[in-house]
Amino acid sequence: IASKMAERIDYRGYRLEVGPVGKGWRAAIYAPGSTSPLPESPATLEKSSKDEIVAEAKRIIDARLNK
């Protein structure tokens, strides 16, 4: 997300860049050392809360780490 609006969150070694998209939110998930986001990074164009998309991103990271 090349937006100044993006917020960076570090979680379990991964980096989340959360920013608005449409009426909703996108959370780009970056694996440690990666420069491109994971393909399963969540986004919603519908009206939603930032907290929801961050929680979804954290669930995706948790699932990857618990394999």
HTML snippet that shows the backbone in 3Dmol.js (N, CA, C, O; Angstrom):
<script src="https://3Dmol.org/build/3Dmol-min.js"></script>
<div id="view" style="width:600px;height:400px;position:relative"></div>
<script>
const pdb = `
ATOM      1  N   ILE A   1       0.872  -1.184   0.000  1.00  0.00           N
ATOM      2  CA  ILE A   1       0.000   0.000   0.000  1.00  0.00           C
ATOM      3  C   ILE A   1       0.905   1.228   0.000  1.00  0.00           C
ATOM      4  O   ILE A   1       1.609   1.489   0.975  1.00  0.00           O
ATOM      5  N   ALA A   2       0.882   1.952  -1.056  1.00  0.00           N
ATOM      6  CA  ALA A   2       1.769   3.111  -1.177  1.00  0.00           C
ATOM      7  C   ALA A   2       1.054   4.376  -0.724  1.00  0.00           C
ATOM      8  O   ALA A   2       1.189   5.440  -1.330  1.00  0.00           O
ATOM      9  N   SER A   3       0.307   4.238   0.334  1.00  0.00           N
ATOM     10  CA  SER A   3      -0.480   5.371   0.823  1.00  0.00           C
ATOM     11  C   SER A   3       0.089   5.867   2.141  1.00  0.00           C
ATOM     12  O   SER A   3       0.527   5.082   2.982  1.00  0.00           O
ATOM     13  N   LYS A   4       0.075   7.187   2.307  1.00  0.00           N
ATOM     14  CA  LYS A   4       0.528   7.743   3.585  1.00  0.00           C
ATOM     15  C   LYS A   4      -0.465   7.407   4.696  1.00  0.00           C
ATOM     16  O   LYS A   4      -0.164   7.562   5.880  1.00  0.00           O
ATOM     17  N   MET A   5      -1.661   6.941   4.296  1.00  0.00           N
ATOM     18  CA  MET A   5      -2.689   6.601   5.272  1.00  0.00           C
ATOM     19  C   MET A   5      -2.445   5.229   5.901  1.00  0.00           C
ATOM     20  O   MET A   5      -3.057   4.898   6.916  1.00  0.00           O
ATOM     21  N   ALA A   6      -1.561   4.435   5.311  1.00  0.00           N
ATOM     22  CA  ALA A   6      -1.348   3.073   5.789  1.00  0.00           C
ATOM     23  C   ALA A   6      -0.740   3.087   7.191  1.00  0.00           C
ATOM     24  O   ALA A   6       0.114   3.913   7.514  1.00  0.00           O
ATOM     25  N   GLU A   7      -1.200   2.167   7.991  1.00  0.00           N
ATOM     26  CA  GLU A   7      -0.685   1.999   9.348  1.00  0.00           C
ATOM     27  C   GLU A   7       0.076   0.686   9.406  1.00  0.00           C
ATOM     28  O   GLU A   7      -0.422  -0.343   8.948  1.00  0.00           O
ATOM     29  N   ARG A   8       1.272   0.714   9.962  1.00  0.00           N
ATOM     30  CA  ARG A   8       2.072  -0.501  10.076  1.00  0.00           C
ATOM     31  C   ARG A   8       1.840  -1.143  11.440  1.00  0.00           C
ATOM     32  O   ARG A   8       1.861  -0.474  12.473  1.00  0.00           O
ATOM     33  N   ILE A   9       1.618  -2.457  11.416  1.00  0.00           N
ATOM     34  CA  ILE A   9       1.446  -3.224  12.645  1.00  0.00           C
ATOM     35  C   ILE A   9       2.369  -4.428  12.558  1.00  0.00           C
ATOM     36  O   ILE A   9       2.338  -5.158  11.567  1.00  0.00           O
ATOM     37  N   ASP A  10       3.184  -4.646  13.570  1.00  0.00           N
ATOM     38  CA  ASP A  10       4.036  -5.834  13.611  1.00  0.00           C
ATOM     39  C   ASP A  10       3.333  -6.887  14.453  1.00  0.00           C
ATOM     40  O   ASP A  10       2.846  -6.602  15.547  1.00  0.00           O
ATOM     41  N   TYR A  11       3.286  -8.133  13.918  1.00  0.00           N
ATOM     42  CA  TYR A  11       2.578  -9.209  14.605  1.00  0.00           C
ATOM     43  C   TYR A  11       3.305 -10.521  14.354  1.00  0.00           C
ATOM     44  O   TYR A  11       3.363 -10.995  13.219  1.00  0.00           O
ATOM     45  N   ARG A  12       3.851 -11.098  15.393  1.00  0.00           N
ATOM     46  CA  ARG A  12       4.494 -12.414  15.353  1.00  0.00           C
ATOM     47  C   ARG A  12       5.540 -12.519  14.240  1.00  0.00           C
ATOM     48  O   ARG A  12       5.667 -13.559  13.593  1.00  0.00           O
ATOM     49  N   GLY A  13       6.280 -11.439  14.026  1.00  0.00           N
ATOM     50  CA  GLY A  13       7.336 -11.452  13.018  1.00  0.00           C
ATOM     51  C   GLY A  13       6.876 -10.999  11.640  1.00  0.00           C
ATOM     52  O   GLY A  13       7.700 -10.704  10.774  1.00  0.00           O
ATOM     53  N   TYR A  14       5.582 -10.944  11.436  1.00  0.00           N
ATOM     54  CA  TYR A  14       5.029 -10.485  10.165  1.00  0.00           C
ATOM     55  C   TYR A  14       4.736  -8.991  10.247  1.00  0.00           C
ATOM     56  O   TYR A  14       4.619  -8.433  11.338  1.00  0.00           O
ATOM     57  N   ARG A  15       4.620  -8.357   9.103  1.00  0.00           N
ATOM     58  CA  ARG A  15       4.296  -6.932   9.044  1.00  0.00           C
ATOM     59  C   ARG A  15       2.956  -6.771   8.349  1.00  0.00           C
ATOM     60  O   ARG A  15       2.737  -7.321   7.269  1.00  0.00           O
ATOM     61  N   LEU A  16       2.068  -6.022   8.964  1.00  0.00           N
ATOM     62  CA  LEU A  16       0.774  -5.693   8.349  1.00  0.00           C
ATOM     63  C   LEU A  16       0.804  -4.229   7.965  1.00  0.00           C
ATOM     64  O   LEU A  16       1.245  -3.384   8.743  1.00  0.00           O
ATOM     65  N   GLU A  17       0.335  -3.932   6.767  1.00  0.00           N
ATOM     66  CA  GLU A  17       0.151  -2.544   6.369  1.00  0.00           C
ATOM     67  C   GLU A  17      -1.328  -2.372   6.082  1.00  0.00           C
ATOM     68  O   GLU A  17      -1.852  -2.878   5.089  1.00  0.00           O
ATOM     69  N   VAL A  18      -1.980  -1.655   6.964  1.00  0.00           N
ATOM     70  CA  VAL A  18      -3.429  -1.521   6.926  1.00  0.00           C
ATOM     71  C   VAL A  18      -3.793  -0.139   6.400  1.00  0.00           C
ATOM     72  O   VAL A  18      -3.278   0.875   6.872  1.00  0.00           O
ATOM     73  N   GLY A  19      -4.683  -0.114   5.421  1.00  0.00           N
ATOM     74  CA  GLY A  19      -5.098   1.167   4.875  1.00  0.00           C
ATOM     75  C   GLY A  19      -6.477   1.077   4.257  1.00  0.00           C
ATOM     76  O   GLY A  19      -6.966  -0.017   3.975  1.00  0.00           O
ATOM     77  N   PRO A  20      -7.103   2.215   4.045  1.00  0.00           N
ATOM     78  CA  PRO A  20      -8.454   2.232   3.483  1.00  0.00           C
ATOM     79  C   PRO A  20      -8.459   1.868   2.001  1.00  0.00           C
ATOM     80  O   PRO A  20      -7.540   2.230   1.266  1.00  0.00           O
ATOM     81  N   VAL A  21      -9.488   1.157   1.568  1.00  0.00           N
ATOM     82  CA  VAL A  21      -9.702   0.851   0.155  1.00  0.00           C
ATOM     83  C   VAL A  21     -11.209   0.877  -0.087  1.00  0.00           C
ATOM     84  O   VAL A  21     -11.957   0.153   0.570  1.00  0.00           O
ATOM     85  N   GLY A  22     -11.651   1.699  -1.019  1.00  0.00           N
ATOM     86  CA  GLY A  22     -13.085   1.857  -1.225  1.00  0.00           C
ATOM     87  C   GLY A  22     -13.732   2.331   0.065  1.00  0.00           C
ATOM     88  O   GLY A  22     -13.269   3.280   0.697  1.00  0.00           O
ATOM     89  N   LYS A  23     -14.809   1.657   0.446  1.00  0.00           N
ATOM     90  CA  LYS A  23     -15.466   1.978   1.726  1.00  0.00           C
ATOM     91  C   LYS A  23     -14.925   1.126   2.856  1.00  0.00           C
ATOM     92  O   LYS A  23     -15.305   1.299   4.014  1.00  0.00           O
ATOM     93  N   GLY A  24     -14.024   0.194   2.512  1.00  0.00           N
ATOM     94  CA  GLY A  24     -13.532  -0.758   3.506  1.00  0.00           C
ATOM     95  C   GLY A  24     -12.052  -0.608   3.772  1.00  0.00           C
ATOM     96  O   GLY A  24     -11.510   0.497   3.772  1.00  0.00           O
ATOM     97  N   TRP A  25     -11.401  -1.753   4.001  1.00  0.00           N
ATOM     98  CA  TRP A  25     -10.007  -1.770   4.424  1.00  0.00           C
ATOM     99  C   TRP A  25      -9.242  -2.886   3.750  1.00  0.00           C
ATOM    100  O   TRP A  25      -9.817  -3.896   3.342  1.00  0.00           O
ATOM    101  N   ARG A  26      -7.928  -2.692   3.636  1.00  0.00           N
ATOM    102  CA  ARG A  26      -7.035  -3.733   3.146  1.00  0.00           C
ATOM    103  C   ARG A  26      -5.929  -3.904   4.174  1.00  0.00           C
ATOM    104  O   ARG A  26      -5.431  -2.929   4.738  1.00  0.00           O
ATOM    105  N   ALA A  27      -5.552  -5.155   4.412  1.00  0.00           N
ATOM    106  CA  ALA A  27      -4.417  -5.438   5.290  1.00  0.00           C
ATOM    107  C   ALA A  27      -3.421  -6.268   4.492  1.00  0.00           C
ATOM    108  O   ALA A  27      -3.612  -7.472   4.318  1.00  0.00           O
ATOM    109  N   ALA A  28      -2.368  -5.635   4.010  1.00  0.00           N
ATOM    110  CA  ALA A  28      -1.322  -6.355   3.282  1.00  0.00           C
ATOM    111  C   ALA A  28      -0.432  -7.050   4.307  1.00  0.00           C
ATOM    112  O   ALA A  28       0.112  -6.409   5.206  1.00  0.00           O
ATOM    113  N   ILE A  29      -0.289  -8.368   4.161  1.00  0.00           N
ATOM    114  CA  ILE A  29       0.519  -9.161   5.096  1.00  0.00           C
ATOM    115  C   ILE A  29       1.861  -9.468   4.436  1.00  0.00           C
ATOM    116  O   ILE A  29       1.915 -10.031   3.343  1.00  0.00           O
ATOM    117  N   TYR A  30       2.930  -9.094   5.111  1.00  0.00           N
ATOM    118  CA  TYR A  30       4.277  -9.369   4.606  1.00  0.00           C
ATOM    119  C   TYR A  30       4.962 -10.369   5.521  1.00  0.00           C
ATOM    120  O   TYR A  30       5.067 -10.146   6.727  1.00  0.00           O
ATOM    121  N   ALA A  31       5.428 -11.471   4.949  1.00  0.00           N
ATOM    122  CA  ALA A  31       6.203 -12.448   5.715  1.00  0.00           C
ATOM    123  C   ALA A  31       7.541 -11.806   6.087  1.00  0.00           C
ATOM    124  O   ALA A  31       7.964 -10.844   5.446  1.00  0.00           O
ATOM    125  N   PRO A  32       8.211 -12.333   7.121  1.00  0.00           N
ATOM    126  CA  PRO A  32       9.496 -11.772   7.507  1.00  0.00           C
ATOM    127  C   PRO A  32      10.465 -11.722   6.317  1.00  0.00           C
ATOM    128  O   PRO A  32      10.690 -12.735   5.655  1.00  0.00           O
ATOM    129  N   GLY A  33      11.027 -10.556   6.054  1.00  0.00           N
ATOM    130  CA  GLY A  33      11.997 -10.388   4.991  1.00  0.00           C
ATOM    131  C   GLY A  33      11.421 -10.253   3.593  1.00  0.00           C
ATOM    132  O   GLY A  33      12.174 -10.081   2.634  1.00  0.00           O
ATOM    133  N   SER A  34      10.097 -10.327   3.453  1.00  0.00           N
ATOM    134  CA  SER A  34       9.471 -10.271   2.133  1.00  0.00           C
ATOM    135  C   SER A  34       9.120  -8.837   1.743  1.00  0.00           C
ATOM    136  O   SER A  34       8.795  -8.012   2.597  1.00  0.00           O
ATOM    137  N   THR A  35       9.190  -8.551   0.447  1.00  0.00           N
ATOM    138  CA  THR A  35       8.810  -7.223  -0.039  1.00  0.00           C
ATOM    139  C   THR A  35       7.466  -7.245  -0.765  1.00  0.00           C
ATOM    140  O   THR A  35       6.952  -6.195  -1.150  1.00  0.00           O
ATOM    141  N   SER A  36       6.894  -8.438  -0.952  1.00  0.00           N
ATOM    142  CA  SER A  36       5.573  -8.493  -1.575  1.00  0.00           C
ATOM    143  C   SER A  36       4.584  -9.155  -0.620  1.00  0.00           C
ATOM    144  O   SER A  36       4.927 -10.108   0.079  1.00  0.00           O
ATOM    145  N   PRO A  37       3.349  -8.640  -0.595  1.00  0.00           N
ATOM    146  CA  PRO A  37       2.368  -9.168   0.355  1.00  0.00           C
ATOM    147  C   PRO A  37       1.903 -10.572  -0.015  1.00  0.00           C
ATOM    148  O   PRO A  37       1.959 -10.974  -1.177  1.00  0.00           O
ATOM    149  N   LEU A  38       1.448 -11.300   0.982  1.00  0.00           N
ATOM    150  CA  LEU A  38       0.904 -12.637   0.749  1.00  0.00           C
ATOM    151  C   LEU A  38      -0.365 -12.541  -0.097  1.00  0.00           C
ATOM    152  O   LEU A  38      -1.137 -11.595   0.055  1.00  0.00           O
ATOM    153  N   PRO A  39      -0.588 -13.517  -0.992  1.00  0.00           N
ATOM    154  CA  PRO A  39      -1.782 -13.470  -1.835  1.00  0.00           C
ATOM    155  C   PRO A  39      -3.083 -13.546  -1.038  1.00  0.00           C
ATOM    156  O   PRO A  39      -4.114 -13.050  -1.493  1.00  0.00           O
ATOM    157  N   GLU A  40      -3.046 -14.157   0.140  1.00  0.00           N
ATOM    158  CA  GLU A  40      -4.274 -14.265   0.942  1.00  0.00           C
ATOM    159  C   GLU A  40      -4.506 -13.064   1.850  1.00  0.00           C
ATOM    160  O   GLU A  40      -5.368 -13.111   2.727  1.00  0.00           O
ATOM    161  N   SER A  41      -3.751 -11.994   1.651  1.00  0.00           N
ATOM    162  CA  SER A  41      -3.964 -10.777   2.444  1.00  0.00           C
ATOM    163  C   SER A  41      -5.411 -10.324   2.313  1.00  0.00           C
ATOM    164  O   SER A  41      -5.917 -10.191   1.198  1.00  0.00           O
ATOM    165  N   PRO A  42      -6.085 -10.085   3.433  1.00  0.00           N
ATOM    166  CA  PRO A  42      -7.511  -9.762   3.381  1.00  0.00           C
ATOM    167  C   PRO A  42      -7.800  -8.326   2.965  1.00  0.00           C
ATOM    168  O   PRO A  42      -7.046  -7.404   3.275  1.00  0.00           O
ATOM    169  N   ALA A  43      -8.900  -8.163   2.262  1.00  0.00           N
ATOM    170  CA  ALA A  43      -9.388  -6.827   1.911  1.00  0.00           C
ATOM    171  C   ALA A  43     -10.899  -6.908   1.794  1.00  0.00           C
ATOM    172  O   ALA A  43     -11.449  -7.946   1.426  1.00  0.00           O
ATOM    173  N   THR A  44     -11.554  -5.827   2.104  1.00  0.00           N
ATOM    174  CA  THR A  44     -12.991  -5.756   1.902  1.00  0.00           C
ATOM    175  C   THR A  44     -13.314  -4.390   1.334  1.00  0.00           C
ATOM    176  O   THR A  44     -12.811  -3.371   1.808  1.00  0.00           O
ATOM    177  N   LEU A  45     -14.155  -4.377   0.318  1.00  0.00           N
ATOM    178  CA  LEU A  45     -14.559  -3.110  -0.287  1.00  0.00           C
ATOM    179  C   LEU A  45     -15.840  -2.596   0.348  1.00  0.00           C
ATOM    180  O   LEU A  45     -16.246  -1.454   0.130  1.00  0.00           O
ATOM    181  N   GLU A  46     -16.471  -3.460   1.139  1.00  0.00           N
ATOM    182  CA  GLU A  46     -17.704  -3.061   1.821  1.00  0.00           C
ATOM    183  C   GLU A  46     -17.355  -2.249   3.057  1.00  0.00           C
ATOM    184  O   GLU A  46     -16.229  -2.304   3.552  1.00  0.00           O
ATOM    185  N   LYS A  47     -18.314  -1.507   3.542  1.00  0.00           N
ATOM    186  CA  LYS A  47     -18.106  -0.733   4.760  1.00  0.00           C
ATOM    187  C   LYS A  47     -17.824  -1.697   5.914  1.00  0.00           C
ATOM    188  O   LYS A  47     -18.609  -2.605   6.185  1.00  0.00           O
ATOM    189  N   SER A  48     -16.718  -1.489   6.572  1.00  0.00           N
ATOM    190  CA  SER A  48     -16.315  -2.375   7.665  1.00  0.00           C
ATOM    191  C   SER A  48     -15.370  -1.604   8.579  1.00  0.00           C
ATOM    192  O   SER A  48     -14.997  -0.466   8.296  1.00  0.00           O
ATOM    193  N   SER A  49     -14.994  -2.241   9.670  1.00  0.00           N
ATOM    194  CA  SER A  49     -14.088  -1.558  10.584  1.00  0.00           C
ATOM    195  C   SER A  49     -12.661  -2.030  10.354  1.00  0.00           C
ATOM    196  O   SER A  49     -12.428  -3.162   9.930  1.00  0.00           O
ATOM    197  N   LYS A  50     -11.726  -1.160  10.636  1.00  0.00           N
ATOM    198  CA  LYS A  50     -10.307  -1.507  10.522  1.00  0.00           C
ATOM    199  C   LYS A  50      -9.979  -2.668  11.455  1.00  0.00           C
ATOM    200  O   LYS A  50      -9.192  -3.547  11.103  1.00  0.00           O
ATOM    201  N   ASP A  51     -10.579  -2.673  12.642  1.00  0.00           N
ATOM    202  CA  ASP A  51     -10.296  -3.735  13.603  1.00  0.00           C
ATOM    203  C   ASP A  51     -10.644  -5.111  13.036  1.00  0.00           C
ATOM    204  O   ASP A  51      -9.937  -6.086  13.290  1.00  0.00           O
ATOM    205  N   GLU A  52     -11.745  -5.190  12.261  1.00  0.00           N
ATOM    206  CA  GLU A  52     -12.153  -6.476  11.690  1.00  0.00           C
ATOM    207  C   GLU A  52     -11.103  -7.005  10.726  1.00  0.00           C
ATOM    208  O   GLU A  52     -10.766  -8.188  10.770  1.00  0.00           O
ATOM    209  N   ILE A  53     -10.578  -6.146   9.854  1.00  0.00           N
ATOM    210  CA  ILE A  53      -9.613  -6.600   8.850  1.00  0.00           C
ATOM    211  C   ILE A  53      -8.283  -6.941   9.520  1.00  0.00           C
ATOM    212  O   ILE A  53      -7.595  -7.862   9.080  1.00  0.00           O
ATOM    213  N   VAL A  54      -7.912  -6.221  10.570  1.00  0.00           N
ATOM    214  CA  VAL A  54      -6.687  -6.542  11.315  1.00  0.00           C
ATOM    215  C   VAL A  54      -6.846  -7.905  11.995  1.00  0.00           C
ATOM    216  O   VAL A  54      -5.919  -8.715  11.981  1.00  0.00           O
ATOM    217  N   ALA A  55      -8.006  -8.158  12.585  1.00  0.00           N
ATOM    218  CA  ALA A  55      -8.254  -9.446  13.239  1.00  0.00           C
ATOM    219  C   ALA A  55      -8.185 -10.583  12.223  1.00  0.00           C
ATOM    220  O   ALA A  55      -7.628 -11.642  12.513  1.00  0.00           O
ATOM    221  N   GLU A  56      -8.747 -10.368  11.034  1.00  0.00           N
ATOM    222  CA  GLU A  56      -8.706 -11.381   9.976  1.00  0.00           C
ATOM    223  C   GLU A  56      -7.256 -11.642   9.552  1.00  0.00           C
ATOM    224  O   GLU A  56      -6.859 -12.794   9.380  1.00  0.00           O
ATOM    225  N   ALA A  57      -6.475 -10.588   9.385  1.00  0.00           N
ATOM    226  CA  ALA A  57      -5.067 -10.746   9.012  1.00  0.00           C
ATOM    227  C   ALA A  57      -4.307 -11.530  10.078  1.00  0.00           C
ATOM    228  O   ALA A  57      -3.480 -12.382   9.754  1.00  0.00           O
ATOM    229  N   LYS A  58      -4.585 -11.244  11.341  1.00  0.00           N
ATOM    230  CA  LYS A  58      -3.911 -11.966  12.428  1.00  0.00           C
ATOM    231  C   LYS A  58      -4.304 -13.442  12.432  1.00  0.00           C
ATOM    232  O   LYS A  58      -3.475 -14.301  12.731  1.00  0.00           O
ATOM    233  N   ARG A  59      -5.573 -13.746  12.100  1.00  0.00           N
ATOM    234  CA  ARG A  59      -6.004 -15.150  12.004  1.00  0.00           C
ATOM    235  C   ARG A  59      -5.235 -15.861  10.888  1.00  0.00           C
ATOM    236  O   ARG A  59      -4.833 -17.013  11.049  1.00  0.00           O
ATOM    237  N   ILE A  60      -5.029 -15.177   9.756  1.00  0.00           N
ATOM    238  CA  ILE A  60      -4.285 -15.774   8.639  1.00  0.00           C
ATOM    239  C   ILE A  60      -2.844 -16.067   9.060  1.00  0.00           C
ATOM    240  O   ILE A  60      -2.308 -17.133   8.759  1.00  0.00           O
ATOM    241  N   ILE A  61      -2.226 -15.121   9.752  1.00  0.00           N
ATOM    242  CA  ILE A  61      -0.844 -15.326  10.231  1.00  0.00           C
ATOM    243  C   ILE A  61      -0.797 -16.488  11.226  1.00  0.00           C
ATOM    244  O   ILE A  61       0.075 -17.352  11.138  1.00  0.00           O
ATOM    245  N   ASP A  62      -1.729 -16.502  12.162  1.00  0.00           N
ATOM    246  CA  ASP A  62      -1.768 -17.577  13.159  1.00  0.00           C
ATOM    247  C   ASP A  62      -1.899 -18.937  12.467  1.00  0.00           C
ATOM    248  O   ASP A  62      -1.228 -19.895  12.851  1.00  0.00           O
ATOM    249  N   ALA A  63      -2.764 -19.024  11.444  1.00  0.00           N
ATOM    250  CA  ALA A  63      -2.972 -20.273  10.729  1.00  0.00           C
ATOM    251  C   ALA A  63      -1.683 -20.717  10.026  1.00  0.00           C
ATOM    252  O   ALA A  63      -1.354 -21.903  10.017  1.00  0.00           O
ATOM    253  N   ARG A  64      -0.958 -19.759   9.438  1.00  0.00           N
ATOM    254  CA  ARG A  64       0.318 -20.094   8.771  1.00  0.00           C
ATOM    255  C   ARG A  64       1.337 -20.604   9.780  1.00  0.00           C
ATOM    256  O   ARG A  64       2.071 -21.549   9.492  1.00  0.00           O
ATOM    257  N   LEU A  65       1.391 -19.995  10.953  1.00  0.00           N
ATOM    258  CA  LEU A  65       2.384 -20.360  11.959  1.00  0.00           C
ATOM    259  C   LEU A  65       2.021 -21.666  12.673  1.00  0.00           C
ATOM    260  O   LEU A  65       2.890 -22.317  13.253  1.00  0.00           O
ATOM    261  N   ASN A  66       0.750 -22.048  12.632  1.00  0.00           N
ATOM    262  CA  ASN A  66       0.304 -23.237  13.361  1.00  0.00           C
ATOM    263  C   ASN A  66       0.219 -24.471  12.470  1.00  0.00           C
ATOM    264  O   ASN A  66      -0.301 -25.502  12.894  1.00  0.00           O
ATOM    265  N   LYS A  67       0.724 -24.380  11.238  1.00  0.00           N
ATOM    266  CA  LYS A  67       0.671 -25.542  10.328  1.00  0.00           C
ATOM    267  C   LYS A  67       1.620 -26.626  10.795  1.00  0.00           C
ATOM    268  O   LYS A  67       1.716 -27.677  10.162  1.00  0.00           O
TER     269      LYS A  67
END
`;
const viewer = $3Dmol.createViewer("view");
viewer.addModel(pdb, "pdb");
viewer.setStyle({}, {cartoon: {color: "spectrum"}});
viewer.zoomTo();
viewer.render();
</script>
